[in-house]
Amino acid sequence: MALTSARPLGPLDAVAAAVTAGALAIETVADEQLRAFRARGPGDEIMAEGIWAWSRHPNYLGEMGFWWGLFLFALAASPDAWWTGVGAVAITAMFAFFSVPMLDKRSCERRPAYAEHMKRVPAVLPWFPRR
């Protein structure tokens, strides 16, 4: 929709660009922080530094944000493109109802301290860590 639209760029395009760029930045930072964490060597530690201290699954947050950004670009191109939000809703639901619970369960099985970590750090949407 966005690539074939003849509409001039507008404020919603700016919001879409900000959401998409922010999502890519979150994914990039999260990947780099996780890479550096793993490079320090094996261990049963839980990644709780940087962006990972605010969200247990920042990569998922970035991926969802990217899809919502694409939806906003389509909507900016044509208000009739509301149906393109299906992709963003589907990826959000997949992560919220399947991927996050499955990964959290696996992490609890591998690292007993992860259950406490789950009480302190929100699953996806960043927030101040609880003490």
MODELLER restraints for C-alpha pairs under 7 A, 6 or more apart:
rsr = mdl.restraints
at = mdl.atoms
rsr.add(forms.Gaussian(group=physical.xy_distance, feature=features.Distance(at['CA:1:A'], at['CA:74:A']), mean=5.20, stdev=0.5))
rsr.add(forms.Gaussian(group=physical.xy_distance, feature=features.Distance(at['CA:1:A'], at['CA:77:A']), mean=6.19, stdev=0.5))
rsr.add(forms.Gaussian(group=physical.xy_distance, feature=features.Distance(at['CA:2:A'], at['CA:73:A']), mean=5.73, stdev=0.5))
rsr.add(forms.Gaussian(group=physical.xy_distance, feature=features.Distance(at['CA:2:A'], at['CA:74:A']), mean=4.97, stdev=0.5))
rsr.add(forms.Gaussian(group=physical.xy_distance, feature=features.Distance(at['CA:2:A'], at['CA:77:A']), mean=5.02, stdev=0.5))
rsr.add(forms.Gaussian(group=physical.xy_distance, feature=features.Distance(at['CA:5:A'], at['CA:77:A']), mean=5.60, stdev=0.5))
rsr.add(forms.Gaussian(group=physical.xy_distance, feature=features.Distance(at['CA:7:A'], at['CA:77:A']), mean=6.23, stdev=0.5))
rsr.add(forms.Gaussian(group=physical.xy_distance, feature=features.Distance(at['CA:12:A'], at['CA:72:A']), mean=6.94, stdev=0.5))
rsr.add(forms.Gaussian(group=physical.xy_distance, feature=features.Distance(at['CA:12:A'], at['CA:76:A']), mean=5.46, stdev=0.5))
rsr.add(forms.Gaussian(group=physical.xy_distance, feature=features.Distance(at['CA:13:A'], at['CA:73:A']), mean=5.78, stdev=0.5))
rsr.add(forms.Gaussian(group=physical.xy_distance, feature=features.Distance(at['CA:13:A'], at['CA:76:A']), mean=5.78, stdev=0.5))
rsr.add(forms.Gaussian(group=physical.xy_distance, feature=features.Distance(at['CA:16:A'], at['CA:69:A']), mean=4.79, stdev=0.5))
rsr.add(forms.Gaussian(group=physical.xy_distance, feature=features.Distance(at['CA:16:A'], at['CA:70:A']), mean=6.99, stdev=0.5))
rsr.add(forms.Gaussian(group=physical.xy_distance, feature=features.Distance(at['CA:16:A'], at['CA:72:A']), mean=5.08, stdev=0.5))
rsr.add(forms.Gaussian(group=physical.xy_distance, feature=features.Distance(at['CA:16:A'], at['CA:73:A']), mean=5.46, stdev=0.5))
rsr.add(forms.Gaussian(group=physical.xy_distance, feature=features.Distance(at['CA:17:A'], at['CA:69:A']), mean=6.82, stdev=0.5))
rsr.add(forms.Gaussian(group=physical.xy_distance, feature=features.Distance(at['CA:19:A'], at['CA:65:A']), mean=6.40, stdev=0.5))
rsr.add(forms.Gaussian(group=physical.xy_distance, feature=features.Distance(at['CA:19:A'], at['CA:66:A']), mean=6.99, stdev=0.5))
rsr.add(forms.Gaussian(group=physical.xy_distance, feature=features.Distance(at['CA:19:A'], at['CA:69:A']), mean=5.22, stdev=0.5))
rsr.add(forms.Gaussian(group=physical.xy_distance, feature=features.Distance(at['CA:20:A'], at['CA:65:A']), mean=6.42, stdev=0.5))
rsr.add(forms.Gaussian(group=physical.xy_distance, feature=features.Distance(at['CA:20:A'], at['CA:66:A']), mean=4.86, stdev=0.5))
rsr.add(forms.Gaussian(group=physical.xy_distance, feature=features.Distance(at['CA:20:A'], at['CA:69:A']), mean=4.66, stdev=0.5))
rsr.add(forms.Gaussian(group=physical.xy_distance, feature=features.Distance(at['CA:23:A'], at['CA:62:A']), mean=4.21, stdev=0.5))
rsr.add(forms.Gaussian(group=physical.xy_distance, feature=features.Distance(at['CA:23:A'], at['CA:63:A']), mean=6.66, stdev=0.5))
rsr.add(forms.Gaussian(group=physical.xy_distance, feature=features.Distance(at['CA:23:A'], at['CA:65:A']), mean=5.00, stdev=0.5))
rsr.add(forms.Gaussian(group=physical.xy_distance, feature=features.Distance(at['CA:23:A'], at['CA:66:A']), mean=5.27, stdev=0.5))
rsr.add(forms.Gaussian(group=physical.xy_distance, feature=features.Distance(at['CA:24:A'], at['CA:62:A']), mean=6.12, stdev=0.5))
rsr.add(forms.Gaussian(group=physical.xy_distance, feature=features.Distance(at['CA:24:A'], at['CA:66:A']), mean=6.79, stdev=0.5))
rsr.add(forms.Gaussian(group=physical.xy_distance, feature=features.Distance(at['CA:26:A'], at['CA:58:A']), mean=6.79, stdev=0.5))
rsr.add(forms.Gaussian(group=physical.xy_distance, feature=features.Distance(at['CA:26:A'], at['CA:62:A']), mean=5.37, stdev=0.5))
rsr.add(forms.Gaussian(group=physical.xy_distance, feature=features.Distance(at['CA:27:A'], at['CA:58:A']), mean=6.78, stdev=0.5))
rsr.add(forms.Gaussian(group=physical.xy_distance, feature=features.Distance(at['CA:27:A'], at['CA:59:A']), mean=4.97, stdev=0.5))
rsr.add(forms.Gaussian(group=physical.xy_distance, feature=features.Distance(at['CA:27:A'], at['CA:62:A']), mean=4.98, stdev=0.5))
rsr.add(forms.Gaussian(group=physical.xy_distance, feature=features.Distance(at['CA:30:A'], at['CA:51:A']), mean=6.47, stdev=0.5))
rsr.add(forms.Gaussian(group=physical.xy_distance, feature=features.Distance(at['CA:30:A'], at['CA:58:A']), mean=6.18, stdev=0.5))
rsr.add(forms.Gaussian(group=physical.xy_distance, feature=features.Distance(at['CA:30:A'], at['CA:59:A']), mean=6.19, stdev=0.5))
rsr.add(forms.Gaussian(group=physical.xy_distance, feature=features.Distance(at['CA:44:A'], at['CA:111:A']), mean=6.37, stdev=0.5))
rsr.add(forms.Gaussian(group=physical.xy_distance, feature=features.Distance(at['CA:51:A'], at['CA:58:A']), mean=6.96, stdev=0.5))
rsr.add(forms.Gaussian(group=physical.xy_distance, feature=features.Distance(at['CA:52:A'], at['CA:58:A']), mean=6.58, stdev=0.5))
rsr.add(forms.Gaussian(group=physical.xy_distance, feature=features.Distance(at['CA:53:A'], at['CA:121:A']), mean=6.56, stdev=0.5))
rsr.add(forms.Gaussian(group=physical.xy_distance, feature=features.Distance(at['CA:53:A'], at['CA:129:A']), mean=6.55, stdev=0.5))
rsr.add(forms.Gaussian(group=physical.xy_distance, feature=features.Distance(at['CA:54:A'], at['CA:121:A']), mean=5.98, stdev=0.5))
rsr.add(forms.Gaussian(group=physical.xy_distance, feature=features.Distance(at['CA:54:A'], at['CA:122:A']), mean=6.76, stdev=0.5))
rsr.add(forms.Gaussian(group=physical.xy_distance, feature=features.Distance(at['CA:54:A'], at['CA:126:A']), mean=4.78, stdev=0.5))
rsr.add(forms.Gaussian(group=physical.xy_distance, feature=features.Distance(at['CA:54:A'], at['CA:127:A']), mean=5.41, stdev=0.5))
rsr.add(forms.Gaussian(group=physical.xy_distance, feature=features.Distance(at['CA:54:A'], at['CA:128:A']), mean=5.99, stdev=0.5))
rsr.add(forms.Gaussian(group=physical.xy_distance, feature=features.Distance(at['CA:54:A'], at['CA:129:A']), mean=5.82, stdev=0.5))
rsr.add(forms.Gaussian(group=physical.xy_distance, feature=features.Distance(at['CA:55:A'], at['CA:121:A']), mean=5.87, stdev=0.5))
rsr.add(forms.Gaussian(group=physical.xy_distance, feature=features.Distance(at['CA:55:A'], at['CA:122:A']), mean=5.30, stdev=0.5))
rsr.add(forms.Gaussian(group=physical.xy_distance, feature=features.Distance(at['CA:55:A'], at['CA:123:A']), mean=5.64, stdev=0.5))
rsr.add(forms.Gaussian(group=physical.xy_distance, feature=features.Distance(at['CA:55:A'], at['CA:124:A']), mean=5.18, stdev=0.5))
rsr.add(forms.Gaussian(group=physical.xy_distance, feature=features.Distance(at['CA:55:A'], at['CA:125:A']), mean=6.20, stdev=0.5))
rsr.add(forms.Gaussian(group=physical.xy_distance, feature=features.Distance(at['CA:55:A'], at['CA:126:A']), mean=4.84, stdev=0.5))
rsr.add(forms.Gaussian(group=physical.xy_distance, feature=features.Distance(at['CA:56:A'], at['CA:121:A']), mean=6.17, stdev=0.5))
rsr.add(forms.Gaussian(group=physical.xy_distance, feature=features.Distance(at['CA:56:A'], at['CA:122:A']), mean=6.22, stdev=0.5))
rsr.add(forms.Gaussian(group=physical.xy_distance, feature=features.Distance(at['CA:56:A'], at['CA:123:A']), mean=4.93, stdev=0.5))
rsr.add(forms.Gaussian(group=physical.xy_distance, feature=features.Distance(at['CA:56:A'], at['CA:124:A']), mean=6.13, stdev=0.5))
rsr.add(forms.Gaussian(group=physical.xy_distance, feature=features.Distance(at['CA:57:A'], at['CA:123:A']), mean=6.01, stdev=0.5))
rsr.add(forms.Gaussian(group=physical.xy_distance, feature=features.Distance(at['CA:57:A'], at['CA:124:A']), mean=5.28, stdev=0.5))
rsr.add(forms.Gaussian(group=physical.xy_distance, feature=features.Distance(at['CA:58:A'], at['CA:124:A']), mean=6.16, stdev=0.5))
rsr.add(forms.Gaussian(group=physical.xy_distance, feature=features.Distance(at['CA:60:A'], at['CA:95:A']), mean=6.92, stdev=0.5))
rsr.add(forms.Gaussian(group=physical.xy_distance, feature=features.Distance(at['CA:60:A'], at['CA:124:A']), mean=6.98, stdev=0.5))
rsr.add(forms.Gaussian(group=physical.xy_distance, feature=features.Distance(at['CA:61:A'], at['CA:124:A']), mean=5.72, stdev=0.5))
rsr.add(forms.Gaussian(group=physical.xy_distance, feature=features.Distance(at['CA:61:A'], at['CA:125:A']), mean=6.84, stdev=0.5))
rsr.add(forms.Gaussian(group=physical.xy_distance, feature=features.Distance(at['CA:64:A'], at['CA:88:A']), mean=6.68, stdev=0.5))
rsr.add(forms.Gaussian(group=physical.xy_distance, feature=features.Distance(at['CA:64:A'], at['CA:91:A']), mean=6.38, stdev=0.5))
rsr.add(forms.Gaussian(group=physical.xy_distance, feature=features.Distance(at['CA:64:A'], at['CA:92:A']), mean=5.81, stdev=0.5))
rsr.add(forms.Gaussian(group=physical.xy_distance, feature=features.Distance(at['CA:67:A'], at['CA:87:A']), mean=6.86, stdev=0.5))
rsr.add(forms.Gaussian(group=physical.xy_distance, feature=features.Distance(at['CA:67:A'], at['CA:88:A']), mean=4.94, stdev=0.5))
rsr.add(forms.Gaussian(group=physical.xy_distance, feature=features.Distance(at['CA:68:A'], at['CA:88:A']), mean=5.22, stdev=0.5))
rsr.add(forms.Gaussian(group=physical.xy_distance, feature=features.Distance(at['CA:71:A'], at['CA:84:A']), mean=5.95, stdev=0.5))
rsr.add(forms.Gaussian(group=physical.xy_distance, feature=features.Distance(at['CA:71:A'], at['CA:85:A']), mean=5.36, stdev=0.5))
rsr.add(forms.Gaussian(group=physical.xy_distance, feature=features.Distance(at['CA:71:A'], at['CA:88:A']), mean=6.79, stdev=0.5))
rsr.add(forms.Gaussian(group=physical.xy_distance, feature=features.Distance(at['CA:74:A'], at['CA:81:A']), mean=6.01, stdev=0.5))
rsr.add(forms.Gaussian(group=physical.xy_distance, feature=features.Distance(at['CA:75:A'], at['CA:81:A']), mean=5.37, stdev=0.5))
rsr.add(forms.Gaussian(group=physical.xy_distance, feature=features.Distance(at['CA:75:A'], at['CA:82:A']), mean=6.12, stdev=0.5))
rsr.add(forms.Gaussian(group=physical.xy_distance, feature=features.Distance(at['CA:107:A'], at['CA:114:A']), mean=6.37, stdev=0.5))
rsr.add(forms.Gaussian(group=physical.xy_distance, feature=features.Distance(at['CA:108:A'], at['CA:114:A']), mean=5.16, stdev=0.5))
rsr.add(forms.Gaussian(group=physical.xy_distance, feature=features.Distance(at['CA:108:A'], at['CA:115:A']), mean=5.82, stdev=0.5))
rsr.add(forms.Gaussian(group=physical.xy_distance, feature=features.Distance(at['CA:120:A'], at['CA:129:A']), mean=5.42, stdev=0.5))
rsr.add(forms.Gaussian(group=physical.xy_distance, feature=features.Distance(at['CA:120:A'], at['CA:130:A']), mean=4.45, stdev=0.5))
rsr.add(forms.Gaussian(group=physical.xy_distance, feature=features.Distance(at['CA:120:A'], at['CA:131:A']), mean=6.24, stdev=0.5))
rsr.add(forms.Gaussian(group=physical.xy_distance, feature=features.Distance(at['CA:121:A'], at['CA:129:A']), mean=5.12, stdev=0.5))
rsr.add(forms.Gaussian(group=physical.xy_distance, feature=features.Distance(at['CA:121:A'], at['CA:130:A']), mean=6.56, stdev=0.5))
